[in-house]
Amino acid sequence: MATITVQQMVDSIGSERVSDWVEVTQTMIDQFAEATGDHQFIHVDPVRAAQTPFGGTIAHGFLSLSLMPMLAARTDTPAIEGVKMGVNYGGNKVRFMQPVRSGKRVRGRFKLLKFTERKPGVWEQVQEYSLEIEGEEKPALVAEWIALVYV
């Protein structure tokens, strides 16, 4: 994996990275329902969900959001030299634009909005995350996400 310096990361503000496509399967949705206790029928009951305007089961919104780290890892984003760890700090905004139907493929689009030093060795990274659905014009979600990077 390629590496860059902290300064090169700062200089890359505005850059975009796009992940590979990943299928959102019913098994993935069912496992998320088990992990979170959210068994609403629109996620886990294909027969009942087929009777809704969605026409079938859909992924949980929070499942779509939780794909962010996995999809980020599937981009060509270089590692920052000397990083000890990174942690989620929070989101400035998250908007669920449309549901992801079971069986659809999605990918993450990441735009670096900000990379600033909060205190020596701790950097704040703000990215725009869009979850695109293959063949759809509108994304499933758009989020502005903050991470802290320890160098």
N, CA, C and O atoms as a GROMACS GRO file, in nm:
protein
  604
    1MET      N    1   0.084  -0.118   0.000
    1MET     CA    2   0.000   0.000   0.000
    1MET      C    3   0.089   0.124   0.000
    1MET      O    4   0.190   0.130   0.071
    2ALA      N    5   0.050   0.221  -0.079
    2ALA     CA    6   0.124   0.346  -0.086
    2ALA      C    7   0.106   0.426   0.043
    2ALA      O    8   0.004   0.414   0.111
    3THR      N    9   0.206   0.507   0.076
    3THR     CA   10   0.196   0.593   0.194
    3THR      C   11   0.222   0.738   0.154
    3THR      O   12   0.288   0.766   0.054
    4ILE      N   13   0.168   0.829   0.236
    4ILE     CA   14   0.190   0.972   0.215
    4ILE      C   15   0.220   1.036   0.350
    4ILE      O   16   0.192   0.978   0.455
    5THR      N   17   0.276   1.155   0.346
    5THR     CA   18   0.302   1.230   0.469
    5THR      C   19   0.175   1.304   0.512
    5THR      O   20   0.079   1.315   0.435
    6VAL      N   21   0.177   1.353   0.635
    6VAL     CA   22   0.065   1.434   0.684
    6VAL      C   23   0.046   1.555   0.593
    6VAL      O   24  -0.067   1.590   0.559
    7GLN      N   25   0.156   1.619   0.554
    7GLN     CA   26   0.145   1.738   0.467
    7GLN      C   27   0.084   1.702   0.332
    7GLN      O   28   0.007   1.780   0.277
    8GLN      N   29   0.119   1.587   0.278
    8GLN     CA   30   0.059   1.545   0.151
    8GLN      C   31  -0.091   1.520   0.167
    8GLN      O   32  -0.169   1.544   0.075
    9MET      N   33  -0.129   1.473   0.285
    9MET     CA   34  -0.272   1.455   0.313
    9MET      C   35  -0.341   1.591   0.314
    9MET      O   36  -0.448   1.608   0.256
   10VAL      N   37  -0.280   1.688   0.382
   10VAL     CA   38  -0.336   1.824   0.384
   10VAL      C   39  -0.349   1.877   0.242
   10VAL      O   40  -0.450   1.938   0.206
   11ASP      N   41  -0.247   1.854   0.162
   11ASP     CA   42  -0.247   1.903   0.023
   11ASP      C   43  -0.351   1.833  -0.065
   11ASP      O   44  -0.383   1.882  -0.173
   12SER      N   45  -0.403   1.719  -0.019
   12SER     CA   46  -0.501   1.644  -0.100
   12SER      C   47  -0.645   1.681  -0.067
   12SER      O   48  -0.738   1.617  -0.117
   13ILE      N   49  -0.666   1.784   0.015
   13ILE     CA   50  -0.803   1.828   0.045
   13ILE      C   51  -0.874   1.858  -0.087
   13ILE      O   52  -0.819   1.925  -0.175
   14GLY      N   53  -0.995   1.808  -0.100
   14GLY     CA   54  -1.073   1.823  -0.221
   14GLY      C   55  -1.067   1.702  -0.311
   14GLY      O   56  -1.146   1.690  -0.405
   15SER      N   57  -0.975   1.610  -0.283
   15SER     CA   58  -0.963   1.490  -0.366
   15SER      C   59  -1.076   1.392  -0.336
   15SER      O   60  -1.131   1.391  -0.226
   16GLU      N   61  -1.109   1.310  -0.436
   16GLU     CA   62  -1.212   1.208  -0.420
   16GLU      C   63  -1.154   1.070  -0.445
   16GLU      O   64  -1.063   1.052  -0.526
   17ARG      N   65  -1.209   0.974  -0.372
   17ARG     CA   66  -1.174   0.832  -0.390
   17ARG      C   67  -1.305   0.756  -0.401
   17ARG      O   68  -1.403   0.789  -0.335
   18VAL      N   69  -1.306   0.652  -0.486
   18VAL     CA   70  -1.426   0.572  -0.506
   18VAL      C   71  -1.392   0.425  -0.482
   18VAL      O   72  -1.289   0.376  -0.529
   19SER      N   73  -1.478   0.356  -0.409
   19SER     CA   74  -1.455   0.215  -0.378
   19SER      C   75  -1.501   0.125  -0.491
   19SER      O   76  -1.559   0.170  -0.590
   20ASP      N   77  -1.474  -0.002  -0.473
   20ASP     CA   78  -1.530  -0.106  -0.560
   20ASP      C   79  -1.679  -0.120  -0.527
   20ASP      O   80  -1.726  -0.071  -0.424
   21TRP      N   81  -1.753  -0.186  -0.616
   21TRP     CA   82  -1.894  -0.217  -0.592
   21TRP      C   83  -1.904  -0.337  -0.497
   21TRP      O   84  -1.823  -0.430  -0.504
   22VAL      N   85  -2.003  -0.332  -0.409
   22VAL     CA   86  -2.030  -0.441  -0.313
   22VAL      C   87  -2.180  -0.468  -0.315
   22VAL      O   88  -2.260  -0.376  -0.309
   23GLU      N   89  -2.217  -0.596  -0.322
   23GLU     CA   90  -2.359  -0.632  -0.320
   23GLU      C   91  -2.411  -0.633  -0.176
   23GLU      O   92  -2.348  -0.687  -0.086
   24VAL      N   93  -2.527  -0.572  -0.158
   24VAL     CA   94  -2.596  -0.576  -0.029
   24VAL      C   95  -2.694  -0.694  -0.038
   24VAL      O   96  -2.796  -0.685  -0.105
   25THR      N   97  -2.660  -0.802   0.030
   25THR     CA   98  -2.739  -0.926   0.021
   25THR      C   99  -2.843  -0.933   0.133
   25THR      O  100  -2.834  -0.861   0.233
   26GLN      N  101  -2.940  -1.020   0.114
   26GLN     CA  102  -3.039  -1.042   0.221
   26GLN      C  103  -2.972  -1.100   0.344
   26GLN      O  104  -3.011  -1.068   0.457
   27THR      N  105  -2.873  -1.184   0.325
   27THR     CA  106  -2.799  -1.239   0.439
   27THR      C  107  -2.734  -1.127   0.520
   27THR      O  108  -2.740  -1.128   0.643
   28MET      N  109  -2.673  -1.030   0.452
   28MET     CA  110  -2.611  -0.916   0.520
   28MET      C  111  -2.716  -0.838   0.600
   28MET      O  112  -2.693  -0.800   0.714
   29ILE      N  113  -2.832  -0.816   0.537
   29ILE     CA  114  -2.942  -0.742   0.604
   29ILE      C  115  -2.991  -0.821   0.725
   29ILE      O  116  -3.013  -0.763   0.831
   30ASP      N  117  -3.010  -0.951   0.711
   30ASP     CA  118  -3.056  -1.034   0.822
   30ASP      C  119  -2.955  -1.034   0.937
   30ASP      O  120  -2.993  -1.027   1.054
   31GLN      N  121  -2.827  -1.041   0.905
   31GLN     CA  122  -2.723  -1.039   1.009
   31GLN      C  123  -2.722  -0.905   1.082
   31GLN      O  124  -2.702  -0.900   1.203
   32PHE      N  125  -2.743  -0.797   1.008
   32PHE     CA  126  -2.750  -0.666   1.071
   32PHE      C  127  -2.872  -0.658   1.163
   32PHE      O  128  -2.863  -0.602   1.273
   33ALA      N  129  -2.985  -0.714   1.120
   33ALA     CA  130  -3.105  -0.716   1.203
   33ALA      C  131  -3.078  -0.792   1.333
   33ALA      O  132  -3.121  -0.749   1.440
   34GLU      N  133  -3.009  -0.904   1.323
   34GLU     CA  134  -2.975  -0.981   1.444
   34GLU      C  135  -2.884  -0.902   1.536
   34GLU      O  136  -2.904  -0.900   1.658
   35ALA      N  137  -2.785  -0.837   1.479
   35ALA     CA  138  -2.689  -0.762   1.561
   35ALA      C  139  -2.752  -0.643   1.630
   35ALA      O  140  -2.711  -0.608   1.741
   36THR      N  141  -2.852  -0.579   1.567
   36THR     CA  142  -2.909  -0.456   1.622
   36THR      C  143  -3.046  -0.475   1.687
   36THR      O  144  -3.094  -0.387   1.758
   37GLY      N  145  -3.109  -0.590   1.662
   37GLY     CA  146  -3.244  -0.613   1.716
   37GLY      C  147  -3.352  -0.543   1.635
   37GLY      O  148  -3.467  -0.539   1.679
   38ASP      N  149  -3.318  -0.488   1.519
   38ASP     CA  150  -3.416  -0.419   1.434
   38ASP      C  151  -3.468  -0.519   1.330
   38ASP      O  152  -3.408  -0.538   1.224
   39HIS      N  153  -3.581  -0.583   1.363
   39HIS     CA  154  -3.639  -0.685   1.277
   39HIS      C  155  -3.763  -0.636   1.204
   39HIS      O  156  -3.852  -0.716   1.172
   40GLN      N  157  -3.771  -0.505   1.177
   40GLN     CA  158  -3.886  -0.452   1.105
   40GLN      C  159  -3.903  -0.529   0.973
   40GLN      O  160  -3.805  -0.558   0.905
   41PHE      N  161  -4.026  -0.562   0.939
   41PHE     CA  162  -4.054  -0.651   0.826
   41PHE      C  163  -3.998  -0.600   0.694
   41PHE      O  164  -3.966  -0.681   0.607
   42ILE      N  165  -3.985  -0.468   0.677
   42ILE     CA  166  -3.933  -0.418   0.548
   42ILE      C  167  -3.787  -0.459   0.526
   42ILE      O  168  -3.735  -0.448   0.415
   43HIS      N  169  -3.723  -0.506   0.632
   43HIS     CA  170  -3.585  -0.552   0.620
   43HIS      C  171  -3.574  -0.704   0.610
   43HIS      O  172  -3.489  -0.756   0.538
   44VAL      N  173  -3.661  -0.776   0.682
   44VAL     CA  174  -3.638  -0.920   0.700
   44VAL      C  175  -3.748  -1.013   0.646
   44VAL      O  176  -3.732  -1.135   0.650
   45ASP      N  177  -3.856  -0.958   0.597
   45ASP     CA  178  -3.967  -1.042   0.549
   45ASP      C  179  -3.993  -1.011   0.401
   45ASP      O  180  -4.069  -0.919   0.370
   46PRO      N  181  -3.931  -1.087   0.310
   46PRO     CA  182  -3.946  -1.058   0.167
   46PRO      C  183  -4.091  -1.061   0.118
   46PRO      O  184  -4.126  -0.984   0.028
   47VAL      N  185  -4.174  -1.147   0.173
   47VAL     CA  186  -4.312  -1.158   0.127
   47VAL      C  187  -4.390  -1.031   0.163
   47VAL      O  188  -4.453  -0.970   0.077
   48ARG      N  189  -4.384  -0.990   0.290
   48ARG     CA  190  -4.455  -0.868   0.332
   48ARG      C  191  -4.394  -0.744   0.268
   48ARG      O  192  -4.466  -0.653   0.229
   49ALA      N  193  -4.261  -0.741   0.259
   49ALA     CA  194  -4.194  -0.623   0.202
   49ALA      C  195  -4.229  -0.605   0.054
   49ALA      O  196  -4.229  -0.493   0.004
   50ALA      N  197  -4.258  -0.715  -0.015
   50ALA     CA  198  -4.295  -0.707  -0.157
   50ALA      C  199  -4.426  -0.629  -0.176
   50ALA      O  200  -4.451  -0.577  -0.284
   51GLN      N  201  -4.508  -0.622  -0.071
   51GLN     CA  202  -4.636  -0.552  -0.078
   51GLN      C  203  -4.624  -0.402  -0.053
   51GLN      O  204  -4.722  -0.328  -0.062
   52THR      N  205  -4.503  -0.356  -0.020
   52THR     CA  206  -4.481  -0.214   0.010
   52THR      C  207  -4.437  -0.140  -0.117
   52THR      O  208  -4.407  -0.204  -0.218
   53PRO      N  209  -4.433  -0.008  -0.113
   53PRO     CA  210  -4.383   0.068  -0.228
   53PRO      C  211  -4.238   0.033  -0.265
   53PRO      O  212  -4.194   0.063  -0.377
   54PHE      N  213  -4.163  -0.029  -0.173
   54PHE     CA  214  -4.025  -0.067  -0.202
   54PHE      C  215  -4.018  -0.190  -0.291
   54PHE      O  216  -3.918  -0.211  -0.359
   55GLY      N  217  -4.123  -0.272  -0.292
   55GLY     CA  218  -4.128  -0.390  -0.376
   55GLY      C  219  -4.043  -0.506  -0.330
   55GLY      O  220  -4.029  -0.605  -0.401
   56GLY      N  221  -3.987  -0.495  -0.214
   56GLY     CA  222  -3.901  -0.601  -0.158
   56GLY      C  223  -3.829  -0.548  -0.036
   56GLY      O  224  -3.850  -0.434   0.006
   57THR      N  225  -3.744  -0.630   0.020
   57THR     CA  226  -3.673  -0.589   0.141
   57THR      C  227  -3.568  -0.483   0.108
   57THR      O  228  -3.514  -0.476  -0.003
   58ILE      N  229  -3.541  -0.400   0.210
   58ILE     CA  230  -3.442  -0.294   0.196
   58ILE      C  231  -3.344  -0.302   0.314
   58ILE      O  232  -3.376  -0.352   0.421
   59ALA      N  233  -3.224  -0.252   0.290
   59ALA     CA  234  -3.123  -0.246   0.395
   59ALA      C  235  -3.163  -0.141   0.498
   59ALA      O  236  -3.226  -0.041   0.465
   60HIS      N  237  -3.125  -0.164   0.621
   60HIS     CA  238  -3.141  -0.064   0.726
   60HIS      C  239  -3.058   0.059   0.689
   60HIS      O  240  -2.950   0.046   0.630
   61GLY      N  241  -3.108   0.177   0.722
   61GLY     CA  242  -3.028   0.298   0.697
   61GLY      C  243  -2.894   0.291   0.767
   61GLY      O  244  -2.791   0.330   0.711
   62PHE      N  245  -2.895   0.241   0.891
   62PHE     CA  246  -2.769   0.235   0.966
   62PHE      C  247  -2.676   0.127   0.911
   62PHE      O  248  -2.555   0.136   0.930
   63LEU      N  249  -2.729   0.026   0.843
   63LEU     CA  250  -2.643  -0.069   0.773
   63LEU      C  251  -2.571   0.004   0.661
   63LEU      O  252  -2.450  -0.012   0.643
   64SER      N  253  -2.644   0.084   0.586
   64SER     CA  254  -2.584   0.162   0.477
   64SER      C  255  -2.474   0.252   0.530
   64SER      O  256  -2.367   0.263   0.469
   65LEU      N  257  -2.499   0.316   0.642
   65LEU     CA  258  -2.398   0.404   0.702
   65LEU      C  259  -2.278   0.323   0.751
   65LEU      O  260  -2.164   0.366   0.738
   66SER      N  261  -2.305   0.206   0.807
   66SER     CA  262  -2.197   0.125   0.865
   66SER      C  263  -2.105   0.062   0.760
   66SER      O  264  -2.000   0.009   0.795
   67LEU      N  265  -2.144   0.067   0.634
   67LEU     CA  266  -2.057   0.017   0.528
   67LEU      C  267  -1.938   0.109   0.502
   67LEU      O  268  -1.844   0.071   0.433
   68MET      N  269  -1.943   0.230   0.558
   68MET     CA  270  -1.840   0.331   0.532
   68MET      C  271  -1.697   0.281   0.553
   68MET      O  272  -1.616   0.297   0.462
   69PRO      N  273  -1.661   0.221   0.667
   69PRO     CA  274  -1.521   0.179   0.685
   69PRO      C  275  -1.478   0.072   0.585
   69PRO      O  276  -1.366   0.077   0.532
   70MET      N  277  -1.565  -0.024   0.559
   70MET     CA  278  -1.532  -0.131   0.465
   70MET      C  279  -1.512  -0.074   0.325
   70MET      O  280  -1.418  -0.111   0.255
   71LEU      N  281  -1.601   0.016   0.283
   71LEU     CA  282  -1.589   0.074   0.150
   71LEU      C  283  -1.468   0.166   0.140
   71LEU      O  284  -1.401   0.170   0.037
   72ALA      N  285  -1.439   0.239   0.247
   72ALA     CA  286  -1.319   0.325   0.247
   72ALA      C  287  -1.193   0.241   0.229
   72ALA      O  288  -1.100   0.283   0.160
   73ALA      N  289  -1.191   0.125   0.291
   73ALA     CA  290  -1.075   0.036   0.278
   73ALA      C  291  -1.062  -0.019   0.137
   73ALA      O  292  -0.955  -0.068   0.099
   74ARG      N  293  -1.168  -0.012   0.059
   74ARG     CA  294  -1.166  -0.063  -0.079
   74ARG      C  295  -1.142   0.048  -0.182
   74ARG      O  296  -1.177   0.035  -0.299
   75THR      N  297  -1.082   0.158  -0.137
   75THR     CA  298  -1.039   0.264  -0.227
   75THR      C  299  -0.887   0.258  -0.237
   75THR      O  300  -0.822   0.178  -0.170
   76ASP      N  301  -0.832   0.344  -0.321
   76ASP     CA  302  -0.687   0.349  -0.334
   76ASP      C  303  -0.626   0.458  -0.246
   76ASP      O  304  -0.520   0.511  -0.277
   77THR      N  305  -0.693   0.491  -0.137
   77THR     CA  306  -0.642   0.592  -0.045
   77THR      C  307  -0.513   0.544   0.020
   77THR      O  308  -0.510   0.436   0.080
   78PRO      N  309  -0.405   0.622   0.007
   78PRO     CA  310  -0.279   0.580   0.069
   78PRO      C  311  -0.285   0.596   0.221
   78PRO      O  312  -0.360   0.678   0.274
   79ALA      N  313  -0.204   0.517   0.288
   79ALA     CA  314  -0.193   0.527   0.434
   79ALA      C  315  -0.104   0.648   0.469
   79ALA      O  316  -0.013   0.682   0.394
   80ILE      N  317  -0.132   0.709   0.581
   80ILE     CA  318  -0.051   0.821   0.627
   80ILE      C  319   0.065   0.765   0.710
   80ILE      O  320   0.044   0.684   0.799
   81GLU      N  321   0.184   0.810   0.679
   81GLU     CA  322   0.303   0.763   0.749
   81GLU      C  323   0.292   0.794   0.899
   81GLU      O  324   0.253   0.904   0.938
   82GLY      N  325   0.327   0.696   0.980
   82GLY     CA  326   0.334   0.716   1.125
   82GLY      C  327   0.203   0.713   1.200
   82GLY      O  328   0.200   0.743   1.319
   83VAL      N  329   0.093   0.676   1.133
   83VAL     CA  330  -0.036   0.674   1.202
   83VAL      C  331  -0.038   0.562   1.305
   83VAL      O  332  -0.004   0.447   1.277
   84LYS      N  333  -0.078   0.599   1.427
   84LYS     CA  334  -0.091   0.501   1.536
   84LYS      C  335  -0.231   0.442   1.539
   84LYS      O  336  -0.249   0.323   1.565
   85MET      N  337  -0.331   0.528   1.513
   85MET     CA  338  -0.470   0.482   1.510
   85MET      C  339  -0.559   0.592   1.457
   85MET      O  340  -0.522   0.710   1.452
   86GLY      N  341  -0.678   0.551   1.417
   86GLY     CA  342  -0.783   0.645   1.378
   86GLY      C  343  -0.911   0.604   1.449
   86GLY      O  344  -0.938   0.485   1.466
   87VAL      N  345  -0.989   0.702   1.490
   87VAL     CA  346  -1.115   0.672   1.559
   87VAL      C  347  -1.227   0.761   1.502
   87VAL      O  348  -1.204   0.874   1.461
   88ASN      N  349  -1.347   0.706   1.501
   88ASN     CA  350  -1.463   0.786   1.463
   88ASN      C  351  -1.487   0.891   1.570
   88ASN      O  352  -1.478   0.862   1.689
   89TYR      N  353  -1.516   1.012   1.527
   89TYR     CA  354  -1.547   1.120   1.619
   89TYR      C  355  -1.695   1.158   1.612
   89TYR      O  356  -1.755   1.198   1.711
   90GLY      N  357  -1.752   1.146   1.492
   90GLY     CA  358  -1.895   1.175   1.478
   90GLY      C  359  -1.928   1.226   1.340
   90GLY      O  360  -1.844   1.225   1.250
   91GLY      N  361  -2.051   1.269   1.325
   91GLY     CA  362  -2.095   1.322   1.197
   91GLY      C  363  -2.156   1.459   1.213
   91GLY      O  364  -2.224   1.487   1.312
   92ASN      N  365  -2.130   1.545   1.116
   92ASN     CA  366  -2.195   1.676   1.115
   92ASN      C  367  -2.337   1.664   1.060
   92ASN      O  368  -2.428   1.735   1.103
   93LYS      N  369  -2.353   1.572   0.965
   93LYS     CA  370  -2.487   1.549   0.911
   93LYS      C  371  -2.490   1.415   0.840
   93LYS      O  372  -2.391   1.369   0.786
   94VAL      N  373  -2.606   1.355   0.843
   94VAL     CA  374  -2.632   1.230   0.771
   94VAL      C  375  -2.772   1.242   0.713
   94VAL      O  376  -2.867   1.275   0.784
   95ARG      N  377  -2.783   1.215   0.585
   95ARG     CA  378  -2.914   1.218   0.519
   95ARG      C  379  -2.933   1.088   0.443
   95ARG      O  380  -2.850   1.050   0.360
   96PHE      N  381  -3.043   1.018   0.471
   96PHE     CA  382  -3.080   0.897   0.399
   96PHE      C  383  -3.170   0.939   0.284
   96PHE      O  384  -3.284   0.980   0.304
   97MET      N  385  -3.117   0.929   0.162
   97MET     CA  386  -3.185   0.983   0.044
   97MET      C  387  -3.283   0.883  -0.019
   97MET      O  388  -3.391   0.921  -0.064
   98GLN      N  389  -3.244   0.756  -0.021
   98GLN     CA  390  -3.332   0.651  -0.076
   98GLN      C  391  -3.283   0.516  -0.026
   98GLN      O  392  -3.165   0.500   0.006
   99PRO      N  393  -3.374   0.419  -0.019
   99PRO     CA  394  -3.335   0.288   0.034
   99PRO      C  395  -3.250   0.207  -0.063
   99PRO      O  396  -3.253   0.227  -0.184
  100VAL      N  397  -3.174   0.114  -0.006
  100VAL     CA  398  -3.097   0.019  -0.083
  100VAL      C  399  -3.173  -0.113  -0.081
  100VAL      O  400  -3.190  -0.174   0.024
  101ARG      N  401  -3.219  -0.157  -0.197
  101ARG     CA  402  -3.291  -0.284  -0.208
  101ARG      C  403  -3.195  -0.401  -0.194
  101ARG      O  404  -3.080  -0.394  -0.239
  102SER      N  405  -3.240  -0.506  -0.132
  102SER     CA  406  -3.163  -0.628  -0.122
  102SER      C  407  -3.123  -0.673  -0.262
  102SER      O  408  -3.206  -0.674  -0.354
  103GLY      N  409  -2.997  -0.710  -0.279
  103GLY     CA  410  -2.946  -0.754  -0.408
  103GLY      C  411  -2.882  -0.645  -0.491
  103GLY      O  412  -2.819  -0.674  -0.593
  104LYS      N  413  -2.897  -0.519  -0.451
  104LYS     CA  414  -2.835  -0.408  -0.523
  104LYS      C  415  -2.687  -0.397  -0.488
  104LYS      O  416  -2.644  -0.440  -0.381
  105ARG      N  417  -2.612  -0.339  -0.580
  105ARG     CA  418  -2.470  -0.314  -0.554
  105ARG      C  419  -2.452  -0.166  -0.520
  105ARG      O  420  -2.515  -0.078  -0.579
  106VAL      N  421  -2.364  -0.141  -0.424
  106VAL     CA  422  -2.336  -0.005  -0.380
  106VAL      C  423  -2.184   0.018  -0.382
  106VAL      O  424  -2.105  -0.076  -0.382
  107ARG      N  425  -2.148   0.145  -0.382
  107ARG     CA  426  -2.007   0.182  -0.366
  107ARG      C  427  -1.999   0.314  -0.291
  107ARG      O  428  -2.094   0.393  -0.290
  108GLY      N  429  -1.886   0.335  -0.227
  108GLY     CA  430  -1.866   0.458  -0.152
  108GLY      C  431  -1.786   0.558  -0.232
  108GLY      O  432  -1.689   0.523  -0.300
  109ARG      N  433  -1.827   0.683  -0.225
  109ARG     CA  434  -1.752   0.795  -0.283
  109ARG      C  435  -1.712   0.884  -0.166
  109ARG      O  436  -1.797   0.929  -0.089
  110PHE      N  437  -1.583   0.909  -0.153
  110PHE     CA  438  -1.528   0.982  -0.040
  110PHE      C  439  -1.456   1.107  -0.089
  110PHE      O  440  -1.368   1.099  -0.175
  111LYS      N  441  -1.493   1.221  -0.034
  111LYS     CA  442  -1.427   1.347  -0.069
  111LYS      C  443  -1.368   1.406   0.058
  111LYS      O  444  -1.440   1.428   0.156
  112LEU      N  445  -1.237   1.430   0.057
  112LEU     CA  446  -1.171   1.488   0.173
  112LEU      C  447  -1.202   1.637   0.179
  112LEU      O  448  -1.164   1.713   0.090
  113LEU      N  449  -1.272   1.678   0.285
  113LEU     CA  450  -1.313   1.817   0.302
  113LEU      C  451  -1.217   1.895   0.390
  113LEU      O  452  -1.197   2.015   0.371
  114LYS      N  453  -1.156   1.826   0.487
  114LYS     CA  454  -1.075   1.897   0.586
  114LYS      C  455  -0.976   1.799   0.647
  114LYS      O  456  -1.009   1.683   0.671
  115PHE      N  457  -0.854   1.846   0.672
  115PHE     CA  458  -0.755   1.768   0.746
  115PHE      C  459  -0.668   1.867   0.820
  115PHE      O  460  -0.575   1.925   0.764
  116THR      N  461  -0.700   1.886   0.949
  116THR     CA  462  -0.633   1.989   1.028
  116THR      C  463  -0.584   1.932   1.160
  116THR      O  464  -0.642   1.839   1.216
  117GLU      N  465  -0.476   1.990   1.208
  117GLU     CA  466  -0.419   1.945   1.335
  117GLU      C  467  -0.494   2.011   1.450
  117GLU      O  468  -0.497   2.134   1.460
  118ARG      N  469  -0.554   1.930   1.536
  118ARG     CA  470  -0.628   1.980   1.653
  118ARG      C  471  -0.533   2.013   1.767
  118ARG      O  472  -0.548   2.113   1.836
  119LYS      N  473  -0.436   1.925   1.785
  119LYS     CA  474  -0.329   1.944   1.882
  119LYS      C  475  -0.213   1.857   1.833
  119LYS      O  476  -0.233   1.773   1.746
  120PRO      N  477  -0.094   1.874   1.887
  120PRO     CA  478   0.019   1.799   1.833
  120PRO      C  479  -0.010   1.648   1.825
  120PRO      O  480  -0.041   1.583   1.924
  121GLY      N  481   0.003   1.595   1.704
  121GLY     CA  482  -0.015   1.453   1.682
  121GLY      C  483  -0.158   1.405   1.665
  121GLY      O  484  -0.181   1.286   1.643
  122VAL      N  485  -0.256   1.495   1.674
  122VAL     CA  486  -0.397   1.457   1.657
  122VAL      C  487  -0.457   1.543   1.546
  122VAL      O  488  -0.466   1.665   1.556
  123TRP      N  489  -0.499   1.475   1.441
  123TRP     CA  490  -0.553   1.542   1.323
  123TRP      C  491  -0.701   1.511   1.307
  123TRP      O  492  -0.745   1.398   1.328
  124GLU      N  493  -0.777   1.614   1.270
  124GLU     CA  494  -0.920   1.596   1.244
  124GLU      C  495  -0.940   1.585   1.094
  124GLU      O  496  -0.900   1.673   1.017
  125GLN      N  497  -1.004   1.475   1.053
  125GLN     CA  498  -1.032   1.450   0.912
  125GLN      C  499  -1.182   1.455   0.892
  125GLN      O  500  -1.257   1.384   0.960
  126VAL      N  501  -1.227   1.537   0.800
  126VAL     CA  502  -1.369   1.545   0.766
  126VAL      C  503  -1.383   1.502   0.621
  126VAL      O  504  -1.318   1.556   0.531
  127GLN      N  505  -1.471   1.404   0.600
  127GLN     CA  506  -1.496   1.353   0.465
  127GLN      C  507  -1.644   1.356   0.435
  127GLN      O  508  -1.728   1.337   0.523
  128GLU      N  509  -1.676   1.379   0.308
  128GLU     CA  510  -1.812   1.359   0.262
  128GLU      C  511  -1.818   1.216   0.210
  128GLU      O  512  -1.736   1.175   0.129
  129TYR      N  513  -1.915   1.141   0.258
  129TYR     CA  514  -1.936   1.002   0.219
  129TYR      C  515  -2.070   0.993   0.149
  129TYR      O  516  -2.173   1.026   0.206
  130SER      N  517  -2.067   0.948   0.024
  130SER     CA  518  -2.190   0.923  -0.051
  130SER      C  519  -2.195   0.774  -0.081
  130SER      O  520  -2.097   0.716  -0.129
  131LEU      N  521  -2.308   0.713  -0.053
  131LEU     CA  522  -2.327   0.572  -0.087
  131LEU      C  523  -2.409   0.567  -0.216
  131LEU      O  524  -2.529   0.594  -0.216
  132GLU      N  525  -2.342   0.531  -0.325
  132GLU     CA  526  -2.406   0.527  -0.455
  132GLU      C  527  -2.464   0.388  -0.479
  132GLU      O  528  -2.405   0.287  -0.439
  133ILE      N  529  -2.579   0.384  -0.545
  133ILE     CA  530  -2.646   0.258  -0.581
  133ILE      C  531  -2.630   0.240  -0.731
  133ILE      O  532  -2.662   0.330  -0.810
  134GLU      N  533  -2.580   0.125  -0.770
  134GLU     CA  534  -2.556   0.100  -0.911
  134GLU      C  535  -2.685   0.117  -0.991
  134GLU      O  536  -2.788   0.060  -0.956
  135GLY      N  537  -2.678   0.195  -1.098
  135GLY     CA  538  -2.794   0.217  -1.185
  135GLY      C  539  -2.891   0.322  -1.137
  135GLY      O  540  -2.990   0.350  -1.204
  136GLU      N  541  -2.864   0.382  -1.021
  136GLU     CA  542  -2.954   0.484  -0.965
  136GLU      C  543  -2.887   0.621  -0.974
  136GLU      O  544  -2.765   0.633  -0.959
  137GLU      N  545  -2.967   0.724  -0.998
  137GLU     CA  546  -2.914   0.859  -1.007
  137GLU      C  547  -2.886   0.919  -0.869
  137GLU      O  548  -2.785   0.985  -0.847
  138LYS      N  549  -2.978   0.895  -0.777
  138LYS     CA  550  -2.968   0.953  -0.644
  138LYS      C  551  -2.896   0.856  -0.549
  138LYS      O  552  -2.923   0.736  -0.554
  139PRO      N  553  -2.806   0.907  -0.463
  139PRO     CA  554  -2.737   0.818  -0.370
  139PRO      C  555  -2.831   0.769  -0.259
  139PRO      O  556  -2.935   0.829  -0.233
  140ALA      N  557  -2.792   0.661  -0.196
  140ALA     CA  558  -2.868   0.609  -0.082
  140ALA      C  559  -2.854   0.702   0.038
  140ALA      O  560  -2.949   0.725   0.111
  141LEU      N  561  -2.733   0.754   0.056
  141LEU     CA  562  -2.711   0.845   0.168
  141LEU      C  563  -2.594   0.935   0.138
  141LEU      O  564  -2.508   0.905   0.056
  142VAL      N  565  -2.594   1.048   0.208
  142VAL     CA  566  -2.482   1.142   0.206
  142VAL      C  567  -2.455   1.178   0.351
  142VAL      O  568  -2.546   1.213   0.426
  143ALA      N  569  -2.327   1.169   0.389
  143ALA     CA  570  -2.290   1.201   0.527
  143ALA      C  571  -2.162   1.282   0.527
  143ALA      O  572  -2.076   1.266   0.440
  144GLU      N  573  -2.150   1.369   0.623
  144GLU     CA  574  -2.024   1.438   0.649
  144GLU      C  575  -1.971   1.378   0.777
  144GLU      O  576  -2.029   1.397   0.884
  145TRP      N  577  -1.859   1.306   0.766
  145TRP     CA  578  -1.810   1.226   0.876
  145TRP      C  579  -1.674   1.274   0.926
  145TRP      O  580  -1.589   1.315   0.847
  146ILE      N  581  -1.657   1.270   1.058
  146ILE     CA  582  -1.534   1.320   1.122
  146ILE      C  583  -1.460   1.202   1.188
  146ILE      O  584  -1.520   1.120   1.258
  147ALA      N  585  -1.332   1.197   1.163
  147ALA     CA  586  -1.245   1.099   1.230
  147ALA      C  587  -1.127   1.173   1.291
  147ALA      O  588  -1.087   1.279   1.242
  148LEU      N  589  -1.072   1.117   1.396
  148LEU     CA  590  -0.948   1.168   1.454
  148LEU      C  591  -0.837   1.072   1.418
  148LEU      O  592  -0.850   0.950   1.435
  149VAL      N  593  -0.728   1.126   1.367
  149VAL     CA  594  -0.614   1.047   1.323
  149VAL      C  595  -0.496   1.081   1.415
  149VAL      O  596  -0.455   1.197   1.424
  150TYR      N  597  -0.443   0.979   1.482
  150TYR     CA  598  -0.332   0.997   1.576
  150TYR      C  599  -0.202   0.958   1.510
  150TYR      O  600  -0.186   0.844   1.464
  151VAL      N  601  -0.109   1.053   1.504
  151VAL     CA  602   0.020   1.032   1.440
  151VAL      C  603   0.131   1.041   1.544
  151VAL      O  604   0.249   1.026   1.511
   0.00000   0.00000   0.00000
